[in-house]
């Protein structure tokens, strides 16, 4: 598997919040649907960039989690971009199965995506 396309100086250019986290907007690389919003710390970003499988940081469990390890609904990063302020990531993914833990295709219920 090839590493995702990286835009910007990631992770060195990221402006993390006081908890050491940055929000990540997740978008389907094929349909452009916005799938979910999650949080990442430096280690989650580095793992995502090195492995290609998307890893997040769970604020409720205070631990890393790799999307799809328990559900099978894997996300493989195709690109990672840092916004102009350095405080939000956009991760485009090839999504296997639904993105939302409820079983919905996207976490944004009622969207036309």
N, C-alpha and C positions, 0 to 999 in steps of 0.2 A: 504494500500500500504506500502511495506517495504521501509526503507531508503536505498539509494544506498550504495554499498560497497565502503568503503573509504580506499584509500591507501596513506600512508604518513600522516603527521601532518597538516591537512587542517582545517581551514584556517590559523592557526598560522605559518605554515612554508612557506607561500607564500611571495615571493619577488615582491611586487607591484611596478609598474613604478611611475614616478613623478606625474601622474594624479590619482594614487590610483587604477590602473587597471592592470589586467593580461589577456593575451590572452588565449582563451579556444578553443582547437581543438575538434570538435564534430564528433564522429564516430558511425556508426550504429552498435549496439551490435550483430546483427545477420549476416549481410553481410560483416561487417568490412569496408564498404565504408566510406570515409571521406566526411561528409555532409556539413560542414560549419566551419567558424572561427568566433568567436564572442569575446566580451570583458566582463569581470566580475569585479565587485568591491567586497569588503568584504561582504556586505549585500547580493549581488546576490549569492555568494558562500554559505553563511549561509542558505538562503532560499532554494536553490537547495538541500542542504544536509538535511534540516529538512522536506521539503515538498515532495521531489522526483521529482517534476516538475521542469524543468530547467528554471532558471531566468538569464537574462543577463543585462548588462548596455549599454544603447544606448548612444554612444558618440555624435551623432548629436542632440538628444533630451535631453541629460543630465538627463536621468531617467531610472529606472528599467523597464524591460519588460519581461513578462513570455511567453515563446514560446507557441503559439497556442491559446492564449486568444482571439485574433480577427480572426485568420485564421482557427482555429480548427486543425492545424497541430502540435499537441502536441508532446513534447519530454519528456519522463520519463527517468531519469538517472538510469542506472544500476550499474555504477561504476564511481568514480572520482579519478584520479591519478595526482600527482604532479611530474613534471620532476625532474631530478637530480640537476638542478640549482635552482629549486623552482620558476621559472619565467614563466612557461607555464602549463596549465591544459589540461588533456585529459579526456573528458567526453564521456563515452559510453552510448548510448541511445536506447530506444525502440521508434522508430519514427512512428508517425501516419501521413500519407499523405506526401507530398513533404516537404523537408527541406528548400528550397530556396524560397524567397519572389516572385520570377518570376514564380513559379509553377513547376520548375525543381526538380527532385529528390535530386540533390546535387547542391551546389553553384559553383562547379568546372566544368564548361562547358567543354565538350570535353574529360572528363576523361573516362576511361574504367570501371568506378565503376558502 
